[in-house]
Amino acid sequence: MGYYRLYFLDAFHGRIDRFIQFELESGETAIDFAQEWQGSLTLELCNGARVVKHWDPVALSHSPPA
């Protein structure tokens, strides 16, 4: 088991906007869990001081008005 923190980072300044913490059995499981949060903010999944994975914001597709 490992303790993980998923940081949601402000896109303009790179500062921590908020975080959630959780306990899961492995890094792979933590990555799968964290990936569900991917959206318009940068994410960093950490285990202690170690960055497990970094996600850039997902580009939102823009559809022209009909």
Secondary structure, 3 states (H helix, E strand, C coil): CEEEEEEEECCCCCCEEEEEEEEECCHHHHHHHHHCCCCCCEEEEEECCEEEEEECCCCCCCCCCC
